Amino acid sequence: MRPVLVFAGTSEGRKIVEELCALGAPCTACVATGYGREMLPPAGDIRILSGRMDAEEIRRTILALSCGLVVDATHPYAVQVSENIRKACARTGTECLRVARAKGREKGGERFPDAQAIVRRLNGIPGNILLTTGSKDLPDFTGVTDYRRRVYVRVLPAAASLERCARLGYPMSHVIAMQGPFSEELNIALLRQFSIAALVTKDSGRPGGFEEKAAAAEKLGIALLILERHGPDEGLSLEQALTELRKRYGTEEDAHG
């Protein structure tokens, strides 16, 4: 049986790896960060590769492992990663299953194509701001007027995230280092604690806690600003992907759930 290469780092990636282990299929999981590694199941016969790879590095990995299948279960905003996976699979003639996360509710909030557009909108909204888009976009939001006083950021409790906040001038008293997703009640508590007037989020779908953030903003009557996705939405749902893997690697009983 040829191994499956899973690009993980998400809750979907964890479930894919768990299923492959349960089916006895050889599996190698790729994660970009230590946080992604923590998302993987603690047990099981899993080979883990850590670190970011470009398309050529992915191509070489596929060939070195003689992979029969690649599963892209990366974050919906990891557009460049998915593109690198697609290119590498095309170059090696390897099948790729993309696990697509459904978007959150369309009703409510304002949607923007990029962080710069959100910054322009925020500069027209008085009051405090809570950013929940992750540390990667923090440089853009230094463009918010009086950002050191007005902007609060919620990031993963990882050294790299905290170092980036400090380097960009965000006061540590305005940094909330927590690992989500969070309940509606906790979102409401934080929004009230810091007197937030505008909440900025990605549309990370239900697994990423988007629904709870949107509901909290609606309940408190504060502005909800959403950074839109740019990657393709095509792919299988998590359940469809799990069913496909059971058909390929499981017994007849596994295939029927």
C-alpha positions as CSV (number, residue, x, y, z in Angstrom):
1,M,0.0,0.0,0.0
2,R,1.5,3.3,-1.1
3,P,1.6,6.0,1.6
4,V,-0.8,9.0,1.8
5,L,0.7,12.4,2.3
6,V,-1.5,14.7,4.3
7,F,-1.0,18.4,4.5
8,A,-2.6,19.2,7.9
9,G,-2.4,21.8,10.6
10,T,-6.2,22.1,10.9
11,S,-9.0,20.2,12.7
12,E,-9.8,18.6,9.4
13,G,-6.2,17.5,8.9
14,R,-6.3,15.9,12.4
15,K,-9.4,13.9,11.6
16,I,-8.0,12.8,8.2
17,V,-4.8,11.5,9.9
18,E,-6.8,9.8,12.7
19,E,-9.0,8.0,10.1
20,L,-6.0,6.8,8.1
21,C,-4.4,5.5,11.2
22,A,-7.6,3.7,12.2
23,L,-7.7,2.2,8.7
24,G,-4.1,1.0,8.9
25,A,-3.0,3.1,5.9
26,P,0.6,4.4,5.9
27,C,0.5,8.1,6.5
28,T,2.9,11.0,6.5
29,A,1.6,14.4,7.8
30,C,3.1,17.7,6.9
31,V,2.7,20.7,9.1
32,A,4.2,24.2,8.8
33,T,4.4,25.1,12.5
34,G,4.6,23.7,16.0
35,Y,1.0,24.6,16.5
36,G,0.1,22.5,13.5
37,R,2.1,19.6,15.0
38,E,0.0,19.9,18.2
39,M,-3.1,19.6,16.1
40,L,-2.2,16.0,15.2
41,P,-3.3,13.0,17.2
42,P,-0.8,12.0,19.9
43,A,-0.7,8.4,19.0
44,G,-0.6,6.2,15.9
45,D,2.0,5.2,13.4
46,I,2.4,8.7,11.8
47,R,5.5,10.2,10.2
48,I,5.5,13.9,10.7
49,L,7.3,16.5,8.5
50,S,7.6,20.0,10.0
51,G,8.3,23.2,8.1
52,R,7.1,25.1,5.1
53,M,7.7,23.7,1.7
54,D,7.5,25.3,-1.8
55,A,6.2,23.4,-4.8
56,E,9.5,21.9,-5.7
57,E,10.1,20.6,-2.1
58,I,6.7,19.1,-2.1
59,R,7.3,17.5,-5.5
60,R,10.5,15.9,-4.1
61,T,8.7,14.7,-1.0
62,I,6.0,13.0,-3.0
63,L,8.6,11.2,-5.1
64,A,10.8,10.3,-2.1
65,L,7.9,8.7,-0.3
66,S,6.3,7.1,-3.4
67,C,3.0,8.6,-2.4
68,G,-0.1,7.2,-3.9
69,L,-2.4,10.0,-2.7
70,V,-2.0,13.6,-1.4
71,V,-4.7,15.1,0.8
72,D,-4.8,18.9,1.1
73,A,-6.4,19.7,4.4
74,T,-4.8,23.0,5.0
75,H,-6.5,26.2,6.2
76,P,-8.8,27.9,3.7
77,Y,-6.7,31.0,3.8
78,A,-3.5,29.1,3.1
79,V,-3.9,29.9,-0.6
80,Q,-0.2,29.7,-1.6
81,V,0.3,26.4,0.2
82,S,-2.7,24.8,-1.7
83,E,-1.3,26.2,-5.0
84,N,2.1,24.6,-4.2
85,I,0.4,21.3,-3.4
86,R,-1.6,21.4,-6.7
87,K,1.5,22.2,-8.8
88,A,3.5,19.4,-7.1
89,C,0.8,16.9,-7.7
90,A,0.4,17.9,-11.3
91,R,4.2,17.6,-11.9
92,T,4.3,14.1,-10.4
93,G,1.0,12.8,-11.7
94,T,-0.2,12.2,-8.1
95,E,-3.9,12.4,-7.2
96,C,-4.8,15.2,-4.8
97,L,-7.9,15.3,-2.6
98,R,-8.7,18.8,-1.4
99,V,-10.8,19.2,1.8
100,A,-12.8,22.3,1.4
101,R,-14.2,24.1,4.5
102,A,-17.7,25.6,4.1
103,K,-18.0,29.3,4.5
104,G,-19.8,30.9,7.4
105,R,-23.2,32.5,7.2
106,E,-23.4,35.2,4.5
107,K,-25.8,37.4,6.4
108,G,-24.4,40.1,8.6
109,G,-21.0,41.8,8.7
110,E,-19.1,43.7,6.0
111,R,-16.8,41.7,3.7
112,F,-13.5,43.1,2.3
113,P,-11.0,41.8,-0.3
114,D,-7.9,42.5,1.8
115,A,-6.5,43.8,5.0
116,Q,-5.8,47.3,3.6
117,A,-9.5,47.8,2.7
118,I,-10.4,46.8,6.3
119,V,-7.9,49.3,7.7
120,R,-9.5,52.1,5.6
121,R,-12.9,51.1,7.0
122,L,-11.5,51.0,10.6
123,N,-10.2,54.5,10.3
124,G,-13.8,55.6,9.9
125,I,-15.0,53.8,13.0
126,P,-14.3,55.3,16.4
127,G,-13.4,53.1,19.4
128,N,-11.5,50.0,20.1
129,I,-10.8,47.2,17.7
130,L,-10.3,43.4,18.2
131,L,-8.3,41.6,15.5
132,T,-8.8,37.9,15.3
133,T,-7.2,37.3,11.9
134,G,-3.9,35.8,13.2
135,S,-0.4,37.2,13.4
136,K,0.4,37.1,9.7
137,D,-1.8,40.1,8.9
138,L,-0.6,42.2,11.9
139,P,1.7,44.5,9.8
140,D,-1.2,45.8,7.8
141,F,-3.2,46.8,10.8
142,T,-0.4,49.2,12.0
143,G,-2.0,51.4,9.5
144,V,-5.0,51.9,11.8
145,T,-5.0,55.4,13.3
146,D,-3.6,55.3,16.8
147,Y,-3.3,51.5,16.6
148,R,-1.2,51.2,19.8
149,R,-4.1,52.6,21.8
150,R,-7.1,51.3,19.9
151,V,-6.2,47.9,18.6
152,Y,-6.3,44.6,20.6
153,V,-5.1,41.4,19.0
154,R,-6.0,37.8,19.7
155,V,-3.3,35.4,18.6
156,L,-2.1,31.9,19.3
157,P,0.0,31.5,22.5
158,A,3.2,30.9,20.5
159,A,6.5,32.6,20.9
160,A,6.6,33.6,17.2
161,S,3.2,35.3,17.5
162,L,4.1,37.2,20.6
163,E,7.5,38.3,19.2
164,R,5.8,39.6,16.1
165,C,3.3,41.6,18.2
166,A,6.1,43.2,20.1
167,R,8.2,43.9,17.1
168,L,5.3,45.7,15.4
169,G,4.7,47.8,18.5
170,Y,1.5,46.3,19.8
171,P,1.5,46.7,23.6
172,M,1.5,43.4,25.5
173,S,-1.4,44.7,27.5
174,H,-3.4,44.6,24.2
175,V,-2.3,41.1,23.2
176,I,-4.7,38.2,24.1
177,A,-2.8,35.0,23.6
178,M,-5.3,32.2,23.5
179,Q,-6.0,29.0,21.5
180,G,-9.5,28.8,20.0
181,P,-12.0,28.2,18.7
182,F,-14.0,30.1,21.4
183,S,-17.6,30.0,22.5
184,E,-20.0,32.8,21.8
185,E,-20.1,33.5,25.6
186,L,-16.3,33.9,25.7
187,N,-16.2,36.1,22.7
188,I,-18.9,38.3,24.3
189,A,-16.9,38.5,27.5
190,L,-13.8,39.7,25.7
191,L,-15.6,42.2,23.6
192,R,-17.1,43.7,26.7
193,Q,-13.9,43.6,28.7
194,F,-12.0,45.7,26.2
195,S,-15.0,47.9,25.1
196,I,-14.6,46.7,21.5
197,A,-16.5,48.7,18.8
198,A,-15.3,46.6,15.8
199,L,-14.4,43.0,15.5
200,V,-12.1,41.9,12.6
201,T,-12.2,38.2,11.5
202,K,-11.5,35.8,8.7
203,D,-14.3,33.6,7.4
204,S,-12.8,30.5,8.9
205,G,-16.1,28.6,8.9
206,R,-17.6,26.6,11.8
207,P,-14.4,24.8,12.7
208,G,-12.6,28.1,13.1
209,G,-15.2,29.6,15.4
210,F,-16.6,32.1,12.8
211,E,-20.2,31.6,13.7
212,E,-19.6,32.2,17.4
213,K,-17.7,35.5,16.6
214,A,-20.4,36.7,14.3
215,A,-23.1,35.9,16.8
216,A,-21.3,37.7,19.6
217,A,-20.8,40.8,17.4
218,E,-24.5,40.8,16.4
219,K,-25.6,40.4,20.0
220,L,-23.6,43.4,21.2
221,G,-24.4,45.5,18.1
222,I,-20.7,46.0,17.1
223,A,-19.3,46.2,13.6
224,L,-18.2,42.9,12.1
225,L,-15.5,43.2,9.4
226,I,-14.7,40.0,7.5
227,L,-11.5,39.4,5.5
228,E,-12.7,37.4,2.4
229,R,-11.2,34.2,1.1
230,H,-9.3,34.2,-2.2
231,G,-8.6,30.5,-2.7
232,P,-10.9,28.1,-4.7
233,D,-13.8,26.6,-2.7
234,E,-13.9,23.4,-4.7
235,G,-13.2,20.2,-2.9
236,L,-14.7,17.6,-0.7
237,S,-16.3,18.2,2.6
238,L,-14.6,16.5,5.6
239,E,-17.3,13.8,5.7
240,Q,-17.0,13.2,1.9
241,A,-13.2,12.9,2.3
242,L,-13.5,10.5,5.1
243,T,-15.9,8.3,3.2
244,E,-13.6,8.3,0.2
245,L,-10.7,7.2,2.3
246,R,-12.7,4.4,3.9
247,K,-13.6,3.2,0.4
248,R,-10.0,3.1,-0.7
249,Y,-8.2,1.8,2.4
250,G,-10.9,0.2,4.6
251,T,-12.9,-3.0,4.6
252,E,-16.4,-3.1,3.2
253,E,-17.7,-2.5,6.7
254,D,-15.5,0.6,7.0
255,A,-16.8,2.0,3.7
256,H,-20.3,1.9,5.0
257,G,-19.5,3.7,8.2
